[in-house]
C-alpha cells in the first residue's frame, strides 16, 4: 500500500491545520516531517492489519490515503490502550526476582514512554527505555507504540511460560548460572527454556529445572552424534511434549517458544561441538570448590585475521547482550577471550563476561594473571577486575 507525495500532500495539509488548531498551514520543517511520518506510520499499520487478517487489497482496490490513515490511526489508538492495560497487568504480576534490568524496565523504563507519546502527530517516535532483553529479539524496524506493544505482548508470553515453574526452581537456576545474576542483562527464559527442554529430551523431571553435569555431558554426546535433521525433529517433538507436561495451552506462548526453537537448536549444536554446552545449561551445584586448572586445556585459537574481524564487529555492537552472544557462539579459547576483554568490553561489562566461564576456566585464568603479575608483566584493567571479583575455588571455604 503506497501513495505518491501528490496523494499525501492534501492529507498532510489537513493534519497540519488540525495540529495548529486551524491557525496556520505553516509549521517548522521538523514538525511537518514528524506529522508526515505519523501519516505513513498509520497507513503502514492499516496495511499490516489487512494482510494479517487475510484481507490484503489489490492496487486498484486501495482506498484514498486519508481513509487508510484514519483506519490505521484508529488501530494504533486501540493498541495504545491495550498496551497500557497489558503493562498494568504485567506490573501487578511481575516476578519477585531481584534483577535490576527486569524490574526497572517494567516499573520505570516502559512507563516513561506513555506520557510523551503522541500517536496523532509523532507516532513513529520512540521513548522510554527497555533494558531487559527478550528471548526472541524484536524486529529491528519496529518503532513507536508498535515496538512497545510487541515487547509487552512477548514479555507476557514469557511470563506465562515461567509461571509453569516454581519461583524457587527459577531462582535456583539463576544462581547456578551466576551468583551475581541480579546485575546481569539476562533473559530469564534464556535459561529456563533450554533447561526444561533438555529435561524432556533426557526423560528427566521438568518442573525442578535440575540438570547434573552428567546430564549435560549425555546431551552433548547426543547433539554431536545424531544427524542434525533428526535432532531438530527430536527437539520439535520435545517442545510439544513440554507443552503437554506443563499443561501450557496458550496459543501466543506456544507460538513464541516455537519461534525461539531454531535459534536454540543452533546454539546447542554450536556449544556441543566446542564442548561448552555447560554455558547454555547451568547444572545443579555447578560451583565446585574442588575446581582446578591442572587438567584444563584451552580451546583452539582463531587465526589473527578472523580475530581482528571479530573484534571490529564487536566494537560496533551497541548492546552488551549482543557481545555476550558473540562470545558464546564464536569464541572457543581463553586466549581469544582475553583479547576481546581488552578491546571490546567496558569495565562494568566484565562481570557478565566472567559469568560465562566454568570454574576450571576461571581458575586457569586466575593462575595465569597471578603468574604474569609475579613476572612484573603489564596488566590490563579486566585482569584486576577479575581478581577483585573471583575467589579461587581452591581456597573458598
C-alpha positions in Angstrom: 0.0 0.0 0.0 1.9 3.0 -1.3 0.9 6.6 -2.1 2.7 9.3 -4.0 3.6 12.6 -2.4 1.0 14.2 -4.5 -1.7 11.9 -3.0 -0.3 12.5 0.5 0.1 16.3 0.4 -3.6 17.2 0.8 -3.8 14.9 3.9 -0.6 16.5 5.3 -2.0 20.0 4.9 -5.2 18.9 6.6 -3.3 17.3 9.5 -1.1 20.4 9.9 -4.2 22.6 10.1 -5.5 20.3 12.8 -2.2 20.4 14.6 -2.2 24.2 14.7 -6.0 24.3 15.6 -6.7 25.9 12.2 -4.4 28.8 12.9 -1.9 28.1 10.2 -0.9 25.7 7.4 2.8 26.5 8.1 4.9 24.7 10.6 8.6 24.2 11.1 10.2 21.6 8.7 10.9 19.2 11.6 7.3 19.3 12.7 6.0 18.7 9.2 8.3 15.8 8.8 7.1 14.2 12.1 3.4 14.7 11.0 4.1 13.1 7.6 6.0 10.3 9.3 2.9 9.7 11.5 0.7 9.5 8.5 2.9 6.9 6.8 3.2 5.0 10.1 -0.6 4.7 10.5 -1.1 3.8 6.8 1.5 1.0 7.2 -0.3 -0.2 10.3 -3.6 -0.5 8.4 -1.8 -2.3 5.6 -0.3 -4.8 8.0 -3.7 -5.3 9.7 -5.3 -6.1 6.3 -2.5 -8.6 5.4 -2.6 -10.3 8.8 -6.3 -10.8 8.6 -6.3 -12.1 5.1 -7.9 -9.0 3.6 -4.9 -7.6 1.6 -6.1 -5.2 -1.1 -5.1 -5.2 -4.7 -3.6 -1.9 -6.0 -6.8 -0.9 -7.7 -8.9 -1.5 -4.6 -6.8 0.6 -2.2 -9.0 3.4 -0.8 -7.8 7.1 -0.6 -4.9 7.9 1.6 -7.0 9.7 4.2 -9.2 6.7 4.7 -6.2 4.4 5.1 -4.7 6.8 7.5 -7.8 7.1 9.6 -8.2 3.4 9.8 -4.6 2.9 10.8 -4.8 5.7 13.4 -7.8 4.0 15.0 -5.9 0.8 15.2 -2.9 2.5 16.8 -5.0 4.3 19.3 -6.6 0.9 20.3 -3.1 -0.6 20.5 -2.1 2.2 22.8 -5.0 1.5 25.2 -4.2 -2.2 25.1 -0.5 -1.6 25.8 -1.4 0.4 29.0 -3.7 -2.4 30.2 -1.1 -5.0 29.5 1.6 -3.1 31.2 -0.5 -2.7 34.3 -1.2 -6.4 34.3 2.5 -7.3 34.0 3.4 -4.9 36.7 0.9 -6.3 39.1 2.0 -9.9 38.5 5.7 -9.3 37.8 8.1 -12.0 39.1 9.6 -11.2 42.6 13.1 -11.7 41.2 15.6 -9.0 42.1 17.0 -8.4 38.6 17.6 -4.8 38.1 17.0 -4.7 34.3 13.8 -6.7 34.6 12.3 -4.7 37.4 13.4 -1.3 36.0 12.1 -2.0 32.6 8.6 -2.8 33.9 8.4 -0.2 36.6 10.3 2.7 35.2 11.6 2.3 31.6 8.4 1.5 29.7 6.0 3.7 31.9 8.2 6.7 30.8 7.0 6.1 27.2 3.3 6.9 27.6 3.2 10.4 28.9 5.2 11.8 26.0 3.9 9.6 23.1 1.7 11.4 20.6 0.0 8.8 18.3 -1.6 11.6 16.2 1.5 13.6 15.3 4.6 11.7 16.5 3.5 8.1 16.1 6.8 6.8 14.9 9.0 8.3 17.7 10.4 6.1 20.4 10.5 6.8 24.1 11.1 5.1 27.4 13.9 2.6 28.0 13.9 -1.2 27.6 17.0 -2.8 29.2 15.6 -6.3 29.8 16.1 -8.4 26.7 13.5 -10.8 25.3 14.1 -14.4 24.5 13.3 -13.7 20.8 14.8 -10.4 19.6 12.3 -7.9 18.3 12.1 -7.0 14.6 14.5 -4.1 14.0 12.0 -2.0 12.1 9.5 -1.6 14.9 9.0 1.8 16.5 6.6 3.8 18.5 3.6 2.0 20.1 4.2 -1.0 17.8 7.6 -1.6 19.5 6.2 -1.2 23.0 3.1 -3.3 22.4 5.1 -6.1 20.7 7.6 -6.1 23.6 4.8 -6.3 26.2 2.9 -9.0 24.3 6.0 -11.2 24.1 7.0 -10.5 27.7 3.6 -11.7 28.7 4.2 -14.9 26.7 7.5 -15.4 28.6 5.8 -14.8 32.0 3.1 -17.3 31.1 5.8 -19.9 30.5 7.8 -19.0 33.6 4.5 -19.3 35.6 4.6 -23.0 35.0 7.6 -23.3 37.3 8.0 -22.6 41.0 9.8 -19.4 41.9 12.3 -21.4 43.9 13.2 -23.5 40.9 13.7 -20.4 38.7 15.8 -18.6 41.4 18.0 -21.7 41.9 18.6 -22.0 38.2 19.6 -18.3 38.0 22.0 -18.7 41.0 23.5 -21.8 39.3 24.2 -19.7 36.2 25.8 -16.8 38.1 26.0 -15.7 41.7 25.6 -12.0 40.6 22.7 -12.7 38.2 20.8 -9.8 39.7 23.2 -7.4 37.9 23.2 -9.2 34.5 21.3 -8.2 31.4 20.0 -11.7 31.3 16.7 -13.0 30.0 15.3 -15.5 32.5 13.6 -17.6 29.8 17.0 -18.0 28.0 17.9 -20.3 30.9 14.6 -21.9 31.8 13.6 -22.7 28.2 16.8 -24.7 27.2 17.0 -26.4 30.6 13.3 -27.5 30.6 13.5 -28.7 27.0 16.7 -30.6 27.8 14.9 -32.3 30.7 12.3 -33.5 28.2 15.0 -34.8 25.8 16.7 -36.8 28.6 13.4 -38.0 30.2 14.1 -36.2 33.4 11.6 -34.4 35.7 10.9 -30.9 34.2 9.4 -28.8 36.9 12.5 -28.7 39.1 14.8 -27.4 36.3 17.7 -29.5 37.5 20.4 -30.9 35.3 23.6 -32.5 36.5 27.0 -32.3 34.7 26.4 -36.0 33.7 23.1 -35.0 32.1 24.8 -32.2 30.2 27.6 -34.5 29.0 25.0 -37.0 27.9 23.1 -34.4 25.9 26.3 -33.1 24.4 27.0 -36.6 23.1 23.6 -36.8 21.6 23.9 -33.5 19.9 27.3 -34.5 18.4 26.2 -38.0 17.3 22.7 -37.6 16.0 22.1 -36.3 12.4 21.2 -32.6 12.7 17.9 -33.0 10.8 16.9 -35.9 13.1 17.9 -33.9 16.2 15.9 -30.9 15.0 12.8 -33.1 14.7 13.5 -34.5 18.1 13.7 -31.1 19.6 10.4 -30.1 17.9 8.7 -33.2 19.3 10.2 -32.5 22.7 8.7 -29.0 22.6 5.2 -30.4 22.1 5.8 -32.8 24.9 6.9 -29.9 27.1 3.6 -28.1 26.4 1.7 -31.2 27.5 3.8 -31.7 30.7 3.3 -28.0 31.7 -0.3 -28.0 30.6 0.6 -25.0 28.5 -2.2 -24.3 26.0 -1.9 -20.5 25.5 -1.5 -20.1 21.7 0.7 -16.9 21.9 3.1 -18.6 24.3 3.3 -21.8 22.2 3.9 -19.7 19.1 6.6 -17.6 20.8 8.5 -20.6 22.1 8.3 -22.3 18.7 9.8 -19.2 17.2 12.7 -19.4 19.7 13.4 -23.0 18.9 15.6 -22.7 15.8 18.0 -20.3 17.4 18.2 -22.5 20.5 18.9 -25.5 18.3 21.8 -23.6 16.6 23.2 -22.6 19.9 23.0 -26.1 21.4 24.8 -27.6 18.4 27.5 -24.9 18.4 28.2 -25.3 22.1 28.1 -29.1 21.9 30.7 -29.1 19.1 33.0 -26.9 21.2 32.4 -28.9 24.4 30.9 -25.8 26.0 27.2 -26.8 26.4 27.5 -26.1 30.1 27.3 -22.4 29.3 23.8 -22.8 28.0 22.7 -25.3 30.6 23.7 -24.4 34.2 24.0 -27.5 36.3 22.9 -28.1 39.9 25.6 -27.1 42.3 27.7 -26.0 39.3 30.2 -24.1 41.5 32.6 -26.8 42.7 35.1 -26.0 45.5 37.4 -28.6 44.0 37.7 -26.9 40.6 41.2 -26.9 39.4 43.1 -25.6 36.4 45.5 -28.6 36.4 43.7 -30.5 33.7 42.3 -27.6 31.8 43.2 -27.4 28.1 42.5 -24.2 26.2 40.5 -24.4 23.0 41.8 -23.7 19.5 42.7 -20.1 18.8 41.4 -18.1 15.9 43.8 -17.0 13.2 44.7 -13.4 13.5 42.6 -12.1 10.6 39.5 -13.8 11.9 40.1 -12.5 15.4 40.6 -8.9 14.2 37.4 -9.1 12.2 35.6 -10.3 15.2 37.0 -7.5 17.4 35.9 -4.9 14.8 32.4 -6.5 14.7 32.1 -6.4 18.5 33.3 -2.8 18.7 30.2 -1.8 16.6 27.8 -3.6 19.0 25.6 -1.2 21.0 24.3 -3.8 23.5 26.1 -6.0 25.9 23.8 -8.9 25.2 24.9 -8.9 21.6 28.5 -9.0 22.5 27.9 -11.8 25.0 26.1 -13.8 22.3 29.1 -13.5 20.0 31.4 -14.7 22.8 29.1 -17.7 23.5 28.8 -18.8 19.9 32.1 -17.8 18.3 34.9 -17.8 20.9 36.4 -21.1 21.9 39.6 -20.2 23.7 40.6 -18.1 26.7 43.5 -16.7 24.6 41.0 -15.1 22.2 38.7 -14.1 25.0 41.5 -12.1 26.7 42.0 -10.1 23.5 38.2 -9.4 23.4 38.1 -8.3 27.0 40.9 -5.9 26.3 39.5 -4.4 23.1 35.7 -4.8 23.3 34.3 -4.5 26.8 33.8 -1.7 29.3 34.7 -2.2 32.9 31.0 -2.5 34.1 30.6 -5.3 31.5 33.4 -7.5 32.8 31.3 -9.4 35.3 28.9 -10.5 32.6 31.8 -12.0 30.6 33.3 -13.7 33.7 29.9 -15.3 34.4 30.2 -17.3 31.1 33.3 -19.1 32.3 33.4 -22.5 34.0 35.1 -22.9 37.3 38.1 -24.6 35.7 38.4 -21.7 33.2 38.2 -19.2 36.0 40.9 -20.9 37.9 43.1 -21.2 34.8 42.7 -17.5 34.1 43.4 -16.6 37.8 46.6 -18.6 37.9 47.7 -17.0 34.5 47.1 -13.5 35.8 48.9 -14.1 39.1 51.9 -15.6 37.2 52.0 -12.5 34.9 52.0 -10.3 38.0 54.8 -12.3 39.6 56.8 -11.8 36.4 56.1 -8.0 36.7 54.3 -8.1 33.3 52.0 -5.2 32.5 48.4 -5.9 33.3 45.0 -4.8 31.8 42.1 -3.4 33.7 40.0 -6.5 33.1 42.6 -8.7 34.9 42.5 -6.7 38.1 38.7 -6.7 37.9 38.8 -10.5 37.5 40.9 -10.9 40.6 38.7 -8.5 42.5 35.5 -10.4 41.7 36.7 -14.0 41.5 37.5 -16.1 44.6 39.8 -19.0 44.0 37.8 -22.2 44.1 40.7 -23.9 45.7 40.7 -21.5 48.7 37.0 -21.0 49.1 35.7 -22.4 52.3 
